[in-house]
Amino acid sequence: MSGAVLDGPEVVNFGCRLNIAEGEAVRAAAVEAGARDTIVFNSCAVTDEAVRQARQAVRRALRERPGADVVVTGCAAELEAARFADMGARVVRNDAKGSVASYKNKNGASATPDQVRGRTDLGDERSIQPFALSLSKGRPSYAPALSGADHARAFLGVQTGCSHSCTFCATVMARGTARSATVASVVDSARTAIDRGQREIILTGVDLASYGDDSKTTLAALVEALLALPIERLRLSSLDPNRIDDALFALLTQEARVMPHVHLSLQAGDDMVLTRMKRRHRRADAVALVARLKAARPEIAIGADLIAGFPTEDEDMFANSLALIDDCDIVFGHIFPYSARAGTAAARMPQVGRTVARARAATLRAANMRRRHAWLDGQVGRTATMLVERDGVSGHAENFAALTLAEPAAPGTIIPVRIGARIDDRLTATEIAA
């Protein structure tokens, strides 16, 4: 980040696909505001490591660009506002991150260090709650967040926040309760992506399956509305397994334009751990759902979020989570060690320790890698369609297998390919002549 003054704003996104989508709104707002030497960190707080990375990046920017307007927004900024403000960064609330006023000048739409410290004392986790839950009061309606045109795929954020109370999660504190964008506004954003040539749209959100709970509609109804557009490929990000109703199940298994790739928010494979997490499904529910999905559409590839080393997890409990990788045929695992988040119930439970959590996460990742490689090996020799990324050689098959072309093709096109060999986590592919 050192060097000459920036020609325009720089936006650094951390974390999830929703942040990637919202990062484009940040960039557009900063550009419209005429921000020049401005660096915006759109932070994440899902783990301690995510927050540490944000702090480290902000410190480096403040050190290397002393004259720059260093702004931090996003979930870590909500939970650790005073700490970032004391470092010398401007803190912009999550709900203001897409506002032009936030980037008009160094005094725009942000909290001062004194104001931030008045809202929460970071030394007392109990005091985080009133600050965070105030996000739910008088909040503006959620506007869809559409990522930029720099990728062949478009990420489209359709909801934010969460109305559940999982004991490990700080999302409610960072984003408030669940809010959904209107169907009409999401459809308009999807049209924008289609008009600029993006042929695959990925719906994302903090709790995507809860879309519409605040507006008397459903995720299935949104998907059906989007399929009325000339969308060629539609993909859904992480889904809570207990929220896949019959209508959404039918779309996942019967609609060809909905890609055969289902990512589930499982978190654990042991019932006692799931109970202590306050999850809304049990192990048997997850296994039965995957069996139903694969019976209805055998080519579906399963992904899952899994946490290793949750408080009180013993060896037998961990073994149940490890076995879930095979029992649910998980080939795309998003696996991370448990990280205590201040203000959450799980942070007050007996901890297994960071070393144990990291070792168990490594074991889960190794098991998932073996499962994924065996699955990828089974794709060799098959045909697929590939969405070609902007580099002309990389992309994904319908089932989300990562592909690399032997010869470049036109970026943004969807082409038929024959799958060749596996090289680590990717498959080689050769375009099939028309």
C-alpha positions, 0 to 999 in steps of 0.5 A: 500500500506504499507509494504514490497517492491513489488515483481513486479509492481502494477497497479491500474485502475480507471474508464471505461472498456477501462482503465481496458483493457489498464491497462493490457498493462500497467502491461505487459510493467512494467513487461517486463521493470523489474519494481519492487517497482512500483505503476502505477495509470491508472487514469480517468477524467470523473468527478471531483470525479474520479480525486479526487480519483486519487489524493487521491490514489497517495498522499497515495502511496507517503506517505506510500511508499516513496521509490517506483516509483509512476507513474500516467498515464491516463486521469487525468494525461493528464489534471492535469499533473502539479499537479501530478508532483508537488506531486512527482509522475512521469507523463506518457502520455496516449500514452506512458502508454503501452511502456516498456520504461515508466517503465524502471527506474524512469527517463523513458518516463515521463515529468518532473515537469518543462516540465509539467508546461511549457505545461499548467498552471492549473490556466487558463483553456484556456491554457489546450486546446493547451496541450491537443489537441497536443495529436492529432498531430503525434500520434502513431496508436492505438493498441488494448487493451486486459484485462487480463486472470483473468476474464471469460470475456475479455474487448477489447479496439478497439478505443480511443479518440473522434472527437465530441465536447460535451460541458460537456466532457474533453475526447478530451482534455485527449485523442485527436481525435478518432483513431481506431485499425485495424480490423486485430489487433483486430481480433488477440487480440480476438484470444488471448482471445479465446485461453486462454479460455475467451468465452465472449468478450466485445468491448469497446472504448471512442466512440465505435460507431465511430470505423473505421471513421479514416480508412474507415471501420465501427463497423458493419464490425469489428463485422462481422470479429470477428464473423468469429472466434469461439466467443461464446458471443460478447457484445458491450459497450456504443453506440452513438444512432445516430451511430447505422446504419442498418448493426449494428442494424441487428447484434444487433437484429439478431445475436445470438452471439451478446448479447441482451444488448444494452447500449446507450450514452443518457446523457439526456432526454430533447431536450434543454439540449441535444442541450446545450450538443451538443449531436447528437440525440434528445429525440424522436430519443432515444425512437424510437430506443429503440422501434425498438430494442425491436420490433426486439428482445424483450429480449434486455435489455437497459442500458444508461448513464445519467447526472443529473444537467447539467447547465441550467437544470430546473425542467421540463427539469429534469422531461423529463430525469426522464421519459426517464427511463420508456420511454426507459425501462432503466434497467441498468442506469449509472447515475452520477451528472454533474461535471464541467470539466475545459476547457469545454464549459459547465463549463462556463454555468450557473450552477445548483449547486452540491447539486441539481445535486446530489439530481437529480442523486439520484432521477434518480438512485432510479427510475432506481432501481425500473425499474431494480428490476421489470425487474429482478422479471420478469426473475424469473422462466425463463431459461438462459445461464450463463457465470460463473466467476472465483469464480465459482458462479457469472456471467451474463446471455445473457441480462447482468442480474447478477446471483449467482449459488446455487452450484459452477460450473466450472469457465469460462464455459457457462451453462444453468440455471433456474432463481430463486429469486431476492436478491437486484440486483442479481438473484439466479440460478440453473444449469440445468442438461444435 
